[in-house]
Structures are given as C-alpha cells and as structure tokens.
C-alpha cells in the first residue's frame, strides 16, 4: 500500500504532525499545494496541506487537528502504520515574488500553511514577516519552525497567555501604521480571521491572498463541492486555488457553505464514538 508513517509528533492538544513516505509527492510538491487522503476503504476523502517535504528522504509532512471522524481515525495511527490513499500534489502553488516584503498571517491550524510559504518566500529573497495567532499559548503550533525562517515573527493570543494579547489583525494594522512597507499579505486560518485580515488591508491597497478551505471531495474540480465566489465568478478551489484575491472573495458565502453538512458530520462522529465504545466493551469482556 505504501504511504507509511515514519514520524509522529503532538504539536498541541488534538493536533498532530505526521511525516509520511510518499516520494513522488515529496519530489514535486510546492508551497501552497495539498493532498487528499483516505484512511481506509470506507473512509471519506479529506484535504490536508503539504506542510513540509524532504525530497531526499522521500517524505512529506502533514499537520491536522482531530475535529471530525476522519481526523480522529487518522490520529489513531502511529509510526509504521500506512494510509490507504494519498493523492497529490493538488492545487496551484503559491505565487512567490522576489525582493519584496511579504507578511504571512496564520491562525490556528493555518500555521501549517504558513510554514512552507515562509520557506519558499525566503528562498526567493523576500523579507518575510510572520504573524501567528492562536486562542491560547497551548494551541499555538509551529512557532519554532517558522521563527527560524522568518525575518520577524509576531505572536498573538486571544487571551494574552503568550505574545501579544489580541487578534492577528490588530498586529497587522499596527505594523502598517508604524510605517512598514508591505508589498503583499498572505493569510490562512479560520475563515472569519481571513475575512477580517482582508478587510484590514483593503483600505491600504495592499494585495492580499487568502488560502481558502472549502469542502473538497475529489480534488479535480469534477464534484463542484469546493466552489467559491471570487469577483462575482464561481471558482473551484481544488484546481484554481486554494489561494485567491482576498479582496474579491465572498467569505460570507464560504462560511455558509462550510456549515452545510455540520449535522451529518456530528452524526458520523457520534456513531464512530459509539462503535469505539462498543468495541472496547467487547474487548474487555473477552479479556475477563
């Protein structure tokens, strides 16, 4: 089957990093691209960003948060286990300028996208400022990896438990108003966060790319689940994105579409928990 997990690390509560042997993706993947995987032959397909890759070792790094049935199933795997299907690289790579000042704004699990973006931007000779946000200190991920690459790293937490108290948008606006000449902003994280990052940069005329996270199924644009509206036109994030002009993106529509299947997702997760509890009870009875 292949796709063997060779390294596992817990980054934060319910958030894990997997390094996986998949040479053809490690060789060809670029910043901003993603993969789609299935844990088993009855599982759903979910997209995950290629957070890092090592062509020499033939491995890629994935970061995920256990928020649903499939990510919980993924979290049960360990070193030596294999993932059934892993397709990629998918999507368009981040457009990397040269000799510019670029601010990468990440929030929560979105920092997994910021990591390869900062790496690629620095390799192209850009000045990179990273603004990383989280609700609390314990939920902040990949600070060390990104700080090692960026020229400047600013940390914000909603509760002030680490770094600067407040939202990433506050830090971004302060940076602009202090006179930092910013040529471009790239943002990735919760949709509401990206919406307000784009609202913050628009009055200053700073080009802002948002890495969108709509529902995806096949990853080829055939199913249409990933459609988003940009500049009044329907675009397919899995083949035309995931990055689009944030000033032209309909974030409210994206928020609505992401909520479509929440009842079904909850039912699926509840059923999975019940099955695991029944299995544990059966195992206990057999051991007695």
C-alpha positions in Angstrom: 0.0 0.0 0.0 2.8 2.4 0.8 2.3 5.9 2.4 4.0 4.7 5.6 4.1 7.0 8.6 7.7 7.4 9.8 7.4 10.1 12.4 4.6 11.4 14.7 4.6 14.4 17.0 1.9 16.0 19.1 2.0 19.8 18.5 -0.9 20.8 20.7 -4.0 19.2 22.2 -5.7 17.2 19.4 -3.2 18.5 16.9 -0.6 16.1 15.4 2.2 16.2 12.8 2.8 13.1 10.6 5.9 12.6 8.4 4.9 10.1 5.7 6.9 8.3 3.0 5.5 9.3 -0.4 8.4 10.0 -2.7 6.5 11.2 -5.8 4.8 14.0 -3.8 7.9 14.9 -1.9 9.7 15.4 -5.2 7.0 17.5 -6.9 5.1 19.4 -4.2 5.3 23.1 -3.7 4.3 25.7 -1.1 0.5 26.2 -1.1 -0.3 22.7 -2.5 -2.2 20.0 -0.7 -3.0 16.3 -0.8 -6.3 14.4 -0.4 -6.2 11.2 1.7 -8.5 8.3 2.8 -7.6 6.4 6.0 -9.4 3.2 4.9 -11.5 1.9 2.0 -14.7 3.0 3.7 -13.4 6.5 4.7 -14.2 9.9 3.3 -11.6 11.9 1.4 -10.1 15.0 3.2 -7.6 17.6 2.1 -4.5 18.4 4.1 -1.8 21.0 3.3 1.7 19.8 2.5 3.3 21.5 5.5 6.9 20.4 4.6 8.7 18.0 2.3 12.0 16.3 2.1 12.8 15.1 -1.4 16.0 13.4 -0.3 14.1 11.2 2.3 11.0 11.0 0.1 8.8 12.2 2.8 6.1 14.9 3.3 4.8 16.4 6.5 1.1 16.8 7.3 -0.4 18.6 10.2 -4.0 18.0 11.3 -6.4 18.7 14.1 -8.8 16.0 15.4 -12.1 17.7 14.8 -14.2 15.0 13.0 -14.4 11.3 12.4 -11.7 11.1 9.7 -9.2 13.2 11.5 -9.8 11.2 14.7 -9.3 8.0 12.8 -6.1 9.5 11.4 -5.0 10.4 14.9 -5.2 6.7 16.0 -2.4 5.8 13.6 1.2 5.7 14.6 4.7 5.2 13.3 4.8 2.2 11.0 1.1 2.4 10.0 0.1 3.1 6.4 -2.5 5.4 5.0 -4.7 3.8 2.3 -4.9 6.6 -0.3 -2.8 9.7 -0.6 -3.2 11.7 -3.8 -1.2 14.8 -4.8 0.2 17.3 -5.1 -3.0 19.1 -5.8 -4.0 22.7 -6.3 -2.0 25.7 -7.5 1.3 26.5 -5.8 1.7 29.9 -4.0 2.9 32.6 -6.4 6.3 33.6 -5.0 7.6 37.1 -5.7 11.2 38.1 -5.4 12.7 41.0 -3.5 9.5 42.0 -1.8 8.3 42.4 1.8 5.6 39.9 2.4 3.5 39.4 5.6 2.2 35.9 6.2 -0.7 35.9 8.7 -1.7 32.5 10.1 -4.2 31.4 12.7 -4.6 28.1 14.4 -4.0 25.1 12.2 -3.4 27.6 9.4 0.2 27.9 10.6 0.8 24.6 8.8 0.4 26.5 5.6 2.5 29.5 6.7 5.5 27.2 7.3 6.1 26.2 3.7 5.1 29.6 2.4 7.7 31.4 4.6 10.3 28.8 3.5 9.6 29.4 -0.2 9.4 33.2 0.2 12.8 33.4 2.0 14.4 31.1 -0.6 13.3 33.7 -3.3 15.0 36.6 -1.5 12.0 38.2 0.1 11.7 39.9 3.5 9.1 37.8 5.4 7.2 38.9 8.5 5.1 36.2 10.1 2.1 37.0 12.3 1.0 33.8 14.1 -2.2 33.7 16.1 -3.9 31.2 18.5 -6.6 31.3 21.1 -4.2 30.3 23.9 -0.5 29.5 24.2 -1.0 25.8 24.3 -2.8 25.9 21.0 0.0 27.7 19.1 1.8 25.5 16.7 5.0 25.6 14.6 6.3 28.8 16.2 9.8 27.5 16.4 9.9 26.2 12.8 8.5 29.5 11.3 10.6 31.8 13.6 13.7 30.0 12.4 12.9 31.1 8.8 11.1 34.5 9.0 12.9 37.8 9.4 10.3 38.9 12.0 7.8 36.8 13.9 4.9 38.3 15.9 2.8 36.1 18.2 -0.7 36.9 19.3 -3.1 35.0 21.6 -6.7 35.9 22.2 -6.4 35.5 25.9 -2.9 37.1 26.2 -1.4 33.9 27.6 1.6 34.3 25.2 2.9 37.0 23.0 0.7 39.9 22.3 -2.9 39.9 23.5 -5.4 40.3 20.8 -6.1 39.3 17.2 -3.7 39.0 14.3 -5.5 41.8 12.6 -4.5 44.2 15.4 -0.8 43.3 15.0 -1.1 43.6 11.2 -2.7 47.1 11.3 -0.2 48.3 13.8 2.6 47.1 11.6 1.2 49.1 8.6 0.5 52.2 10.7 4.1 52.1 12.1 5.3 52.6 8.5 6.4 49.1 7.5 6.3 49.0 3.7 4.4 45.8 2.9 4.1 44.7 -0.7 1.8 41.7 -0.2 -0.1 39.8 2.5 -0.9 36.1 2.5 -3.4 34.8 5.0 -4.5 31.4 6.1 -6.6 30.3 9.0 -10.3 30.4 10.2 -12.5 31.9 7.5 -13.6 34.7 9.8 -10.0 35.6 10.5 -9.1 35.7 6.8 -12.1 37.9 6.1 -11.0 40.5 8.7 -7.4 40.4 7.6 -8.5 41.2 4.1 -10.8 44.0 5.4 -7.8 45.4 7.3 -5.5 45.5 4.3 -8.0 46.8 1.7 -8.0 50.5 2.8 -4.2 50.5 2.4 -4.3 48.9 -1.0 -2.1 46.0 0.0 -2.6 43.0 -2.3 -3.8 40.1 -0.1 -4.1 36.4 -1.0 -6.3 34.2 1.1 -5.8 30.4 1.2 -9.3 29.1 1.2 -10.6 25.9 2.8 -13.9 24.9 1.3 -15.3 21.4 1.3 -13.5 19.2 -1.1 -14.2 15.6 -2.3 -12.4 14.6 -5.5 -9.7 17.3 -5.8 -10.1 17.5 -9.6 -12.9 20.1 -9.9 -15.4 17.5 -11.1 -17.6 17.4 -8.0 -18.0 21.1 -7.5 -18.0 20.9 -3.7 -15.1 23.3 -3.5 -16.7 26.1 -5.4 -16.2 29.6 -4.1 -17.2 33.0 -5.4 -14.4 35.4 -6.3 -15.1 38.7 -8.1 -18.6 37.5 -8.7 -17.5 34.4 -10.5 -17.5 30.7 -9.5 -14.1 29.3 -9.0 -13.0 25.8 -8.0 -10.5 25.9 -5.1 -9.1 22.4 -5.6 -7.8 23.2 -9.2 -7.8 27.0 -9.4 -6.8 27.7 -5.8 -6.6 27.3 -2.9 -5.3 30.9 -2.9 -7.4 33.7 -4.3 -7.5 37.5 -4.1 -8.9 38.1 -0.6 -10.4 41.5 -1.5 -12.6 39.8 -4.1 -13.6 36.7 -2.2 -17.1 36.2 -0.9 -16.2 35.0 2.6 -19.8 35.0 3.9 -20.8 32.5 1.2 -17.8 30.3 2.2 -18.8 30.4 5.8 -22.4 29.3 4.9 -21.2 26.5 2.6 -18.8 25.2 5.3 -21.8 24.8 7.6 -24.0 22.8 5.2 -23.1 19.3 6.5 -22.3 20.0 10.1 -25.3 17.9 11.4 -24.2 15.0 9.3 -20.6 15.4 10.4 -21.7 15.4 14.0 -23.8 12.2 13.5 -20.9 10.5 11.8 -18.6 11.4 14.7 -21.1 10.3 17.3 -21.6 6.9 15.5 -17.8 6.5 15.4 -17.5 7.1 19.1 -20.3 4.6 19.9 -18.6 2.0 17.7 -15.3 2.5 19.5 -17.0 2.2 22.9 -18.8 -1.0 21.8 -15.5 -2.4 20.5 -13.7 -1.5 23.8 -16.5 -3.2 25.8 -16.3 -6.3 23.7 -12.5 -6.5 24.1 -12.9 -6.1 27.9 -15.5 -8.9 28.1 -13.2 -11.2 26.1 -10.3 -10.5 28.4 -12.2 -11.3 31.5 
